[in-house]
Amino acid sequence: MVRPAFRTANPSADAAAMLRRLGFAILFFAVPLAALFTRRALVVMAPLAVILLVLASVLDGSARHAREKLAALMTSTGGMAGLVLLSWAALSLVWTPFLAEASERLFNITGMILMGLGGYLAVPERMRSANLYLLPVGVGLAALISIPLALEGGSRFDPDGLSLERGMLMLVLLFWPALAWLHSRGRNLEAIGLALAVAVSSLLTQGGLPLYGLAAGAIVFVLTAVSAGLGARLTGLVMAGLLLLAPLVPFLAKPLAIALFGAKAPVTASIEVWRQIILGEPLRLLTGHGLETALRGRFVGLVPPNAPSTLLFEVWYELGLVGAVAGSILLYQAAIRAKNHRSTVAPSIMAAFACAYALGCLGIGTAQVWWFTALVVLVLIFVAIDRGQFRTTRPKAILRNKL
């Protein structure tokens, strides 16, 4: 009598599967929900999730060819531009007037980059659908919960509404990978329902930033869906061009701002401050004033209080021409590489790029740790979704009659 063969128990593989499941549950489900109630949820939960994923990959040995992947990433055009940008930010510590604060910020940025690399290597080459379906469930539930919170202006845990605002910004970022996953699995009806829920919650949120970011992403999503190559190149050119030519903005936009908002409007005054800064110190456009000066300088009189709080101004004021050129190359390379992904995923990737960039240009605190963490989480989620596209249809069962 032949005994049936049983699968040998593998405690390491079982433990790795449990840790990976828990890590993705935190990243996909817990983060968008908790971000609505507490501002520190993202910076605490995201590193914890990445640590669990790294432990899981160590236990089951799924992180293969890590050295080759890192080498390919670092030697790419975008990777080298990122290294130049980080190195120039580190060199700017020599002339920044806020050495301690700038060093802390550089340390946080480096930590976020290392966390992202660790998570990138720890995500398995083939993602299980059961793990990825946690993302649209978490985003959809967060969108439904945010609607009454937006009507009330916050919760009892967040009376000033700051956590709700950050949670909504996180929600509009995570909406795009959730949409990509649902669309790639043919669940378009659920994707439309999720889009409506996120749009309603963004519309009800005070300030309008989530809605503006969602609108920018929607425009790029449609453009890339029509033509992936055109959408990627055009979006990359717009993002890189705006950053590279940002010093021209206060000179070109001032007449338009006066015509639209009036000479005494805050927007017009902010543009005039930017213009005076450029005219007062034109040589500083080459080197910048050093890391952390755009934020800290407002408190000591180095920067006028009504100076622009936008990504375009901060990059040029702190890192100058070198930082702007490196950042532009990085943005363009990241955008054009998105067209190489599947047609079901590429439009959402470009929409997320446009959404994040629009939020940065509209004045979100891009220097804060939670924003860097949000971007790292967004990239890791898209990596996971891309690695879940190895099979898009269920295999058909074939019945054969045995004679």
matplotlib code that plots the C-alpha trace (Angstrom):
import matplotlib.pyplot as plt

x = [0.0, 1.4, 1.0, 0.1, 2.9, 2.4, 4.0, 6.9, 6.1, 8.3, 8.1, 10.2, 8.0, 4.9, 6.3, 7.4, 3.9, 2.4, 4.8, 4.3, 0.6, 0.7, 3.1, 0.9, -2.2, -0.6, 0.6, -2.5, -5.3, -4.3, -2.3, -5.1, -7.5, -5.3, -4.0, -7.4, -7.3, -3.6, -0.8, 1.9, 0.2, 2.0, 5.6, 5.1, 3.2, 5.1, 8.6, 7.0, 5.4, 8.7, 10.5, 8.0, 8.4, 12.2, 12.0, 9.7, 12.1, 15.0, 13.1, 12.0, 14.9, 12.6, 14.8, 16.9, 19.5, 19.4, 22.8, 22.0, 18.7, 20.4, 23.2, 20.7, 18.8, 21.8, 23.4, 20.3, 20.0, 17.3, 19.3, 22.4, 20.4, 19.0, 22.5, 23.7, 20.7, 21.2, 25.0, 24.4, 21.9, 24.6, 27.2, 24.9, 25.3, 28.6, 26.8, 23.4, 22.8, 20.8, 23.3, 21.6, 18.1, 19.4, 21.4, 18.4, 16.3, 19.1, 19.2, 15.4, 15.5, 18.3, 16.4, 13.3, 15.4, 16.9, 13.5, 12.2, 15.1, 14.6, 10.9, 11.6, 13.9, 11.6, 8.4, 8.2, 8.5, 5.0, 2.4, -0.7, -4.0, -5.4, -2.8, -3.3, -7.1, -6.5, -5.6, -8.9, -10.8, -8.7, -8.9, -12.6, -13.3, -11.2, -13.0, -16.4, -15.3, -13.7, -17.1, -18.7, -15.4, -15.1, -18.6, -17.8, -14.4, -12.5, -13.0, -12.7, -9.1, -8.4, -10.4, -8.3, -8.7, -4.9, -4.9, -7.9, -6.2, -3.1, -5.2, -7.1, -3.9, -2.7, -6.0, -5.9, -2.4, -3.3, -6.4, -4.4, -2.7, -6.0, -7.7, -4.9, -5.3, -9.1, -8.8, -6.2, -8.5, -11.4, -13.4, -14.2, -17.6, -15.8, -13.2, -15.9, -17.5, -14.1, -13.5, -16.8, -16.3, -12.8, -14.1, -17.0, -14.7, -12.1, -14.9, -16.0, -12.6, -11.7, -8.9, -9.4, -5.9, -7.0, -9.5, -6.9, -4.5, -7.2, -8.1, -4.5, -4.2, -7.5, -6.3, -3.0, -4.8, -7.1, -4.2, -2.0, -4.9, -5.4, -1.6, 0.8, 3.9, 2.5, 1.1, 4.4, 6.6, 4.3, 3.8, 7.6, 8.3, 5.8, 7.1, 10.8, 10.3, 8.4, 11.1, 14.0, 12.4, 10.9, 12.9, 11.0, 7.6, 7.4, 8.3, 5.8, 3.0, 2.9, 0.7, -1.6, -1.9, -2.7, -5.4, -7.0, -6.6, -5.7, -2.6, -3.2, -4.1, -1.8, -0.9, 0.2, 2.2, 3.9, 4.9, 6.4, 8.4, 9.8, 10.7, 12.5, 14.5, 15.8, 16.7, 18.3, 20.6, 21.0, 24.2, 22.4, 20.5, 23.7, 24.3, 21.1, 21.1, 21.5, 19.1, 16.3, 16.6, 13.3, 11.4, 13.6, 14.5, 10.9, 11.3, 14.4, 13.7, 16.0, 12.9, 9.8, 6.8, 4.7, 7.3, 5.9, 5.7, 5.9, 8.2, 9.4, 10.5, 12.0, 14.2, 15.7, 16.1, 17.8, 19.7, 20.0, 20.7, 22.4, 19.6, 17.0, 18.8, 19.2, 15.6, 14.3, 16.3, 15.0, 11.4, 11.6, 13.3, 10.8, 7.9, 9.0, 9.8, 6.1, 5.2, 7.0, 4.4, 1.2, -1.5, -3.7, -1.2, 0.7, -2.1, -2.5, 1.3, 1.4, -1.8, -0.1, 3.0, 0.9, -1.2, 1.9, 3.7, 0.6, 0.2, 3.9, 3.5, 0.3, 2.1, 2.0, 4.9, 7.3, 10.0, 8.2, 8.9, 5.4, 5.4, 8.5, 7.1, 3.9, 5.9, 7.9, 4.7, 3.2, 6.2, 6.2, 2.5, 3.0, 5.9, 3.7, 0.9, 3.2, 4.5, 1.0, 0.4, 2.0, -1.4, -4.4, -6.9, -7.8, -6.7, -9.5, -10.2, -10.0, -11.9, -10.8, -12.8, -10.7, -11.5]
y = [0.0, 3.3, 6.1, 9.6, 12.1, 14.9, 18.3, 18.7, 21.4, 24.4, 26.7, 29.4, 29.7, 29.7, 32.4, 34.4, 34.2, 35.4, 38.3, 39.3, 39.2, 41.4, 43.8, 44.3, 44.5, 47.5, 49.1, 48.6, 48.6, 50.2, 53.2, 54.9, 54.4, 55.5, 58.5, 60.1, 60.2, 60.7, 62.6, 60.2, 57.0, 57.1, 57.6, 54.9, 52.2, 52.5, 51.6, 48.8, 47.3, 47.5, 45.8, 42.9, 42.6, 42.5, 39.9, 37.8, 37.9, 36.9, 33.9, 32.5, 33.8, 35.5, 38.6, 37.2, 39.1, 42.0, 43.2, 43.2, 45.0, 47.7, 48.1, 48.4, 51.0, 53.1, 53.0, 54.2, 57.8, 58.5, 56.7, 58.7, 62.0, 61.0, 60.3, 63.7, 65.4, 63.7, 64.4, 68.1, 68.3, 66.9, 69.3, 72.2, 71.6, 73.5, 76.8, 76.4, 78.6, 75.9, 73.0, 71.0, 71.2, 70.5, 67.5, 66.1, 66.6, 65.0, 62.0, 61.6, 61.8, 59.2, 56.9, 57.1, 56.3, 53.3, 52.2, 52.4, 50.3, 47.7, 47.5, 47.3, 44.4, 42.7, 42.7, 39.2, 38.8, 37.4, 39.1, 37.2, 38.7, 38.2, 40.6, 43.2, 43.3, 44.7, 48.0, 49.0, 47.7, 50.0, 53.0, 52.6, 52.2, 55.3, 57.3, 56.4, 57.2, 60.5, 61.8, 62.3, 63.5, 66.1, 67.3, 67.7, 69.2, 66.4, 63.9, 64.0, 62.7, 65.5, 68.6, 71.0, 68.9, 68.6, 64.8, 64.7, 67.0, 64.8, 61.7, 63.0, 63.8, 60.3, 59.0, 60.7, 59.3, 55.8, 55.9, 55.6, 52.3, 51.0, 52.0, 50.3, 47.0, 46.9, 47.9, 45.2, 42.6, 43.7, 45.1, 48.4, 48.8, 48.7, 51.1, 53.6, 53.3, 53.8, 56.9, 58.4, 57.9, 59.5, 62.4, 63.1, 63.0, 65.3, 67.7, 68.0, 68.5, 72.1, 73.8, 72.1, 70.6, 66.9, 67.9, 69.8, 66.9, 64.4, 66.6, 66.8, 63.1, 62.5, 64.7, 62.8, 59.4, 60.1, 61.4, 58.4, 56.0, 57.4, 57.3, 55.9, 57.3, 60.7, 60.9, 59.9, 62.2, 65.2, 64.7, 64.3, 67.4, 69.5, 68.4, 68.7, 71.9, 73.6, 72.7, 73.7, 77.0, 77.9, 81.2, 82.6, 81.9, 85.1, 87.3, 85.6, 85.0, 88.4, 90.1, 87.1, 87.0, 90.7, 90.3, 87.3, 88.1, 91.8, 93.6, 93.1, 89.4, 87.0, 85.1, 88.2, 89.3, 85.9, 86.0, 89.5, 88.3, 85.5, 88.0, 90.3, 87.4, 86.5, 90.1, 90.6, 87.6, 86.4, 84.5, 82.4, 80.7, 78.7, 77.2, 77.9, 78.9, 75.4, 72.7, 73.7, 77.5, 77.9, 76.7, 77.8, 81.1, 82.4, 82.2, 84.3, 86.9, 85.4, 84.6, 86.8, 85.2, 85.5, 83.8, 80.9, 77.6, 75.5, 72.8, 75.0, 77.8, 75.5, 73.5, 76.6, 78.6, 75.7, 73.8, 76.2, 75.2, 71.9, 70.6, 71.8, 70.2, 66.9, 66.9, 67.6, 64.7, 62.4, 63.5, 63.0, 59.7, 58.4, 59.6, 58.1, 54.7, 54.4, 53.8, 50.4, 49.0, 47.3, 49.4, 48.7, 50.1, 52.8, 55.5, 55.2, 55.5, 58.7, 60.0, 59.4, 61.3, 64.2, 64.2, 64.2, 66.9, 69.1, 68.9, 69.8, 72.8, 74.0, 74.4, 71.1, 70.8, 68.8, 69.2, 67.2, 63.6, 62.4, 63.6, 61.7, 58.6, 58.9, 59.0, 56.0, 54.1, 55.0, 53.7, 50.4, 49.9, 50.4, 47.9, 45.4, 45.9, 45.7, 42.3, 41.1, 41.3, 38.1, 36.5, 38.5, 35.7, 32.5, 29.3, 27.3, 23.8, 21.1, 17.9, 14.8, 11.6, 8.6, 5.6]
z = [0.0, -1.1, 1.5, 0.2, 0.3, 2.7, 2.4, 4.9, 7.4, 7.0, 10.1, 8.5, 5.5, 7.6, 9.9, 6.8, 5.3, 8.6, 8.9, 5.3, 5.6, 8.7, 7.1, 4.1, 6.3, 8.1, 4.9, 2.8, 5.4, 8.7, 7.3, 5.3, 8.2, 11.1, 9.2, 9.5, 13.3, 14.2, 12.5, 13.7, 12.4, 9.1, 10.4, 13.0, 11.0, 7.7, 9.2, 11.2, 8.1, 6.2, 9.0, 9.0, 5.2, 5.5, 8.3, 6.1, 3.1, 5.3, 6.7, 3.4, 1.3, -1.2, -1.6, -4.4, -6.6, -4.2, -5.2, -8.9, -8.3, -6.3, -8.9, -11.7, -9.7, -8.7, -12.2, -14.0, -15.1, -12.5, -9.7, -10.4, -10.5, -7.1, -5.7, -7.0, -5.4, -2.0, -2.1, -2.9, -0.1, 2.2, 0.9, 1.5, 5.3, 4.9, 4.2, 5.8, 8.9, 10.6, 10.8, 13.5, 12.0, 8.5, 9.7, 11.3, 8.1, 6.0, 8.4, 8.1, 4.3, 4.2, 6.6, 4.4, 1.3, 3.1, 4.3, 0.7, -0.7, 2.0, 1.2, -2.5, -2.0, 0.4, -1.8, -3.3, -7.0, -7.2, -5.0, -3.7, -4.8, -1.2, 0.1, -2.6, -2.2, 1.3, -0.4, -2.1, 1.0, 3.3, 0.9, 0.4, 4.1, 4.8, 2.2, 3.7, 7.2, 6.1, 4.7, 8.2, 9.6, 6.9, 7.6, 11.3, 10.7, 12.5, 15.3, 19.1, 18.7, 16.2, 17.1, 15.0, 11.9, 11.1, 11.1, 8.9, 6.3, 6.3, 6.2, 3.2, 1.4, 2.1, 0.9, -2.5, -3.0, -2.2, -4.3, -7.5, -6.7, -5.4, -8.7, -10.6, -8.8, -9.2, -12.9, -13.5, -12.1, -14.2, -11.2, -12.9, -11.2, -7.8, -9.1, -10.1, -6.7, -5.0, -7.2, -6.3, -2.5, -2.7, -4.8, -2.4, 0.6, -1.1, -2.1, 1.5, 3.0, 3.9, 2.1, -1.2, -1.5, -1.7, -4.4, -6.4, -6.2, -7.2, -10.2, -11.4, -11.2, -13.0, -16.0, -16.3, -15.8, -18.8, -20.9, -20.2, -20.7, -24.2, -25.1, -22.6, -24.3, -24.8, -21.3, -19.7, -21.8, -21.4, -17.7, -17.2, -19.3, -17.4, -14.0, -14.9, -16.8, -14.0, -11.5, -13.8, -14.9, -11.5, -11.1, -14.1, -12.5, -10.3, -13.3, -15.7, -13.2, -11.5, -14.2, -14.3, -10.5, -10.4, -13.0, -11.3, -7.6, -7.4, -6.3, -2.5, -2.7, -0.6, -3.8, -5.5, -2.5, -2.2, -5.9, -5.3, -2.4, -4.5, -7.2, -4.8, -3.3, -6.8, -7.7, -4.3, -4.4, -8.0, -7.3, -4.7, -7.5, -8.2, -4.8, -2.8, 0.9, 2.2, 3.5, 5.9, 5.3, 3.5, 6.6, 9.5, 7.9, 8.3, 12.1, 12.3, 9.6, 6.9, 4.7, 4.7, 6.4, 3.3, 1.0, -1.1, 0.7, -2.5, -3.8, -6.6, -4.3, -1.6, -4.0, -5.6, -2.4, -0.5, -3.2, -6.1, -9.7, -9.0, -6.9, -9.4, -12.4, -10.5, -9.3, -12.8, -14.3, -11.5, -12.1, -15.9, -15.7, -13.2, -15.4, -18.7, -17.1, -16.1, -19.8, -19.6, -17.2, -18.1, -19.7, -16.6, -14.2, -16.1, -16.1, -12.3, -11.8, -13.8, -12.0, -8.7, -9.9, -11.0, -7.8, -5.5, -7.6, -7.7, -3.9, -3.6, -5.9, -4.1, -0.7, 1.1, 3.7, 1.5, 4.1, 6.7, 7.5, 7.1, 3.4, 2.6, 4.3, 2.3, -0.9, 0.1, 1.0, -2.4, -4.3, -2.4, -3.0, -6.7, -6.7, -5.0, -7.5, -10.4, -9.1, -8.7, -12.5, -13.4, -14.0, -15.0, -15.6, -13.7, -15.3, -16.9, -15.6, -18.2, -17.7, -19.5, -19.7, -18.7, -20.8]

ax = plt.figure().add_subplot(projection="3d")
ax.plot(x, y, z, "-o")
ax.set_aspect("equal")
plt.show()
